Amino acid sequence: MLRYWTAGESHGKALWALVDGFPAGVTIETESIDAELRRRQGGYGRGGRQRIETDAVEIKSGVWQEHSLGSPIALEVVNRDSKLERLGDLERPRPGHGDLTGAIKYLGSIRGVLERASARETAVRVAAGALAKQLLREFGITAFGYTAELGGIRVEPRPGTLDEQRVLRDASELYTLNPAQDDEIKALIDECGKDGDTLGGVVEVRVEGVPFGLGTHAQWDRKLDGRLAQAVMAVQAIKGVEIGLGFEAARRHGSQVHDPIQFEEQRRESPDLGYVRPTNNAGGLEAGMTNGQPIVIRAAKKPISTLRKPLDSINLATKQAEAASYERSDVCAVPAASVIVENVVAFEIAAALVDKFGGDSLAEMQARWQLFLSLARQR
């Protein structure tokens, strides 16, 4: 089983991810992990913290001579803004955060909750996902995330190949697939920031090159759509997840929802084995299993909860009405969310890949992958 845990506080010394079950023999490049960390720190609308931190990963265990060993891999991202011991507690909980709920749950401080609940923790989730991508790469599987909507403005993606769309996304300060719309959205972010407010949006991730049969129908907790939904919903500020058509499927007739099945002999050697669909409304998943089509998943991110123009709250000590506390924050982190969701999705796909073809080493996985494809082509 491929899995990971994270540890660390927002203003603590560092953040850590411990990745367990990663097969031996995979070439590991720290630069590709650092590149994802830099993308997470970017995007228009970010706050001052991103000018302080320069996120980079240090691999503490599980890798030797740039290859995974099969033992646990420890990833560390150091916090340059490490000042936890000098920070005081908050007296006025911020609406939308876990401040009030956590302080009551643990019968303790708001500081003790917000430091761990902070989205800063996602830095090492991105690092773990970027590590997982290096396993997916060995099987020709690619995860690609981008901003689909921001502040109520939907972005119409420009068509193109995956490589062409990656160029578009990387040219956009908002990580969209249509940089021509950036100025309109950036103006909205600027206006919102002047008002002391924040903005949310929708991000989308596509996973291409996925074979048949990842996940299972047999148990509810092993269905891949459920695992993906949990991983994405567990990202801070995500309030909704859709796969394929998502909620739109509930508004249509069945004949307008389900994807017809066709066969093209010339595609027999591809991951879809020649079984093609004119549409992909299912988003690549049926009955908890991949169906050979690209996985398409969207996440709705709420506006950031920390407002420079605070909402009403109370003083926990006096129970008197006061404005909520304010700590340095972003106006908009939707572009960063597209990076985070892309990487947590990549990790879950890698975990499902290990479940299906797993062994102690990459060589074993590749042999089982080839055996499965050869048998499946005879089906």
N, C-alpha and C positions, 0 to 999 in steps of 0.2 A: 504494500500500500504506500503510495506516494502522498505525503502530507507535510504540513508545516505549522509551526507555532511562531508567534511574535512576542517580543517583550520590549519594555522601555517606555519612558515618558517623554512628552513633547519637549520639555526643557531639561531633561536628564542628560546624562553623559553620552548616551548613544541609544540607538534602536537596534534590535537583533531579530533575525529570523533563523529558526532551526529547521532545516529541510531534511526529512527522513524518508528513506525508501527510494532515493535517486539512484538509478542504475550506474554501474561502473563503466568506464570507457568512453564517456561523452567528453568531447573537447569543450573546455570552459574558457570563455573570454570575459574578463572583467570589464573590458571597454564597452561591450554590448550591454551589459547591465548598467554601467554608468551613463550610457546614452539614454536609456529609459528613465533613469533618475533625473537627468537634465530635462527631458521632455516633461516629466511630472512637475518640475519647478517652473516651467514656462507657461505661456498663455497669457493673453491680455486680461488685465483685471486683478492680477495677483498683488499681494501686499508686501510690506517691508521685510518680512521674515525671509523671503526668497532672495533678497539682496545680501542677507547675512550668511545663509547656508550655502555650501557648495557640496552637494551630496555626491558621495562616491562610496563604493562598496569595498570592504576588505573581507576577503574570504579567510576565515579563521581555522577551518578544518574541512576534511572530506575531499580535498583536491590536492593532487601531487603532479608536478610537471604539466600543469594545465589540463589534467584529465581527472574526472570524478573517480573516486575509489570505491563507491558503493556504501560507504559509511556516512553518517550524518554530516551535512554541510551547514556550517555556521556562517551566517552573513551579518556583517556589522556595518551600520551607517552612523558615523559620529555626528553628534549635534554640536555645531560651533556655538550656537546660542544656548549653551549649557549654564543655567542659573537657577535651577530648581530650589536649591537650599536657601537662596536669597529672596525667593518670592513669598509674599504673604498670601493669606486666604482671601477669597471673595466673600463679601457679606450679602450681596444681592444676586440671586440666581438669574441667569439669562434664559429667557423663553426660547425654546427650540433646542437647547442643549440638555445634557443629562445632569446639569448642576443640582437642581432640586431633588430629582428622583434619586440620584446617586448618593447625595448627602444624607437623605433619609434612609435609604437602603443600608448603607454601611455605618450609619450613626456617626458619621465623621465629617470631614471637611469637603468643601466644594473643590478645592485645589487637588485633593487626592483623586477625584473623579475626572476632572477636566483634562488633567495631564495625560491620562491614559486614553480617554475618549476622543482626544484631539485627532484630526485627520493627519497630523504629522506622522502617526503610526503607519499610514499607508506607504511611506517611503520604503519600508522593508517588505511590504506586500508586493510592491512593484519589483523590488530586487528578486524576490522569490519567483515571481512570474517571469521575469527576464531570464532567470536561470532555467526555468522550465521550457522557455522558448528554444533554448539550445538543444534540448532533447527533441522537441517537435520538429526542429529544422532537419534532423536526421531522417525524418519520415516525410518531408515535403509539406508539412502542415504550417500554415501561417495565420496568425491572429492580427487583425487590423482594426483599430478603433479611431473614431472621429466624432466631432460635434455635429449633431443633426438638428438641434434647435437650441436657441438661447434667448432668454427673456421674452418668450412668446413668438420670436421670429424663426420660422422654419427655413432651413437652408436646403435649397435644391441642389443635390449633388451633380456635378458634371460627370457625364459617362466616361468610361475609359477602363483600361486594364488595371489590375492591382498596382503595378509599378507606376502607371500614370497617375492613379489616384493618390498614391503615396507622395508623389511629387507635389500634387495639389495641396494635400494636407500639410506637408512640411513647409510650404510657402505661406501658409495662413497663420496669422498670430492667434487665431481662435481654433485652430486645428479642424477646420471645416473642409469640405470637398468642393467649395466654391468661394475662393478668396475674393471674388468680386463683391460679395455681400459683406465682407468684413467691416468696411467703413461704417455702414449703417449700424451694425451691431456694436462696434466700438464706441460710437457716439452715444448709444443707449447706455452702455456701461459707464461712460464718463458722466453722463447726466445723473445716473443712479448714485454714483459715488459722491457727487456734489450734494445730493440730498441725504447722504448718510445711510443709504439703503443698499440692498444686495440683490443679486439676480441668480436664478437657477436655469436649468435647461435639460435637454435630453441628449444622451450620447448613444452611439450605436457601435457594435463590434461585429465583424464578420470573421469567421474562421473557415479558411479554404483548405482543400486537400484532405479533408477528414474522411476516413474510410467508413464503410458500413460497420455497425455492430458495437460501437462504444456505448457504454451504459448497459442497462438491462430493464426488462419489463417485470422481472420476477419479484422484486421487493421495493417498497415505496422509497426507502431511504437510499437506494442505489440507482434510482432513475437519474439519468444525466441531466434532464431538464430541471429536475428538482435540485440537484447539486449545484448547477449553474445559478439558479435563482437564489439559492442560499448564499453562495459566494458573493454575488453581486449585491444583494440586499444588505449584506454585512458591511459593505463599504459605507463609511460615514456620509450621512445626508442623502443617501439613496432611498427613495420612498416608493418606487414602483419598478417592476421588471416585466418586459414583454419578450416573447420568443416568436419569431415569424410575424404573422399578422397581429398577434396579441389580442387586445381588446376589440380590435376591428373585426375579428373572426366572429364575435358574438352578434354582430350587427348584420351579417350576411347570411344568405341561404347556403346550405351545404355544397351545392354545385358551384358556388363562387369561392369556396374556401379550400376544399381538398385538392391536392395536386395530382393530376393524372399521371399514370406511369407509362413510359415508353421505353423502347430499347433500340440502341444504336450499336451495331456490331463493331464499328470502327473504334468505339470507346471502351471496348472490353478490357483493355490494359490499364485504364485510368482507375483512380480510387472509387469512382461510382460504378465500376464494372460494366458500364454501358447502359445502366438503368438511369434514364434521364427524365426530368420533369420540365414541362413548359413553364411552370410557376414554382415558387418555393415559399408558399404561404405558411408551411409548417416550420419554416426556419431551420430545416435540416434535422429535425427531431420528431420521431413518431413513436409513441408508446415507451418513452424514456430512453430510446436508442437512436443513434445517428443513422440516417438513411442514405448517406452518400452525397447529399447536397450540402452546400455551405451552411454553416450555423450562423443565424442572424439573431442577435439579442440586443435589446435596448434597455436603457436605465434612465429613470427620471430622477434628477438631482434637485432637491429643494434649494432655495436661496440660503446662503450662509446665515447662521443664526446670530452671530455676533454683529450687532449693528452699531455704527458710529453715532447714530441718532437712536438711543436705546428705547425699547418698549418698557411699559410699566412692569414693575416687579415689587418685591417687598424686601425689607431688611430682615434676615432670618433671626437676628437677635431681638429686635424690637417688634417685629411683625407689622411695622408701619410701611405704608406705601412709599416706594422710592423708584427711581429709574434703575433699570438693570445695569450691572457692571459692564465695563467695556474693556476688552483686551485687543491688542493689535490683530487685524484680520484682513482678509481679502474682500474686494467688492464682488468678484466673480471667480469661481474656480472650476467652471464647467470644462474648459479645455483640459485641465489637469485630471478631472474625473474621467475623461475619455481614455487617458493613459492608464489610470488605476484600474478601470473596468477591463480594459484590454488585457492587462496582465493577470488579474485574478481569474478571468475567463481562460487565459492560456494555461494557467496552472491546473485548473480543473480538467481541461482537455488532456493535459499531460498525465494527470492522475488516472483518468479513464483509459488512456493508452497503456499505462503500466498495468492496470487491472486486466485488460484484455490480452496484452502480449507480454506481460511482465516476466522478468527473469532477473538474475543478479547483475547482468551486464547488457550493454547495448547490443553486443553481438547476438546474444540469445533473443532479445526482442526483435531484432531485424530478421533472424531466421524464422521466428514464429509469425511475423508479419508476412513474409513471403510465402510461407506454408498456407496461411489463411487465405491469402489472395489467390493462390493457385487452386485451392479447393473450392473457393467461392466462385471462381470463373467456370467451374464444372457444374455449378448448381443449375 
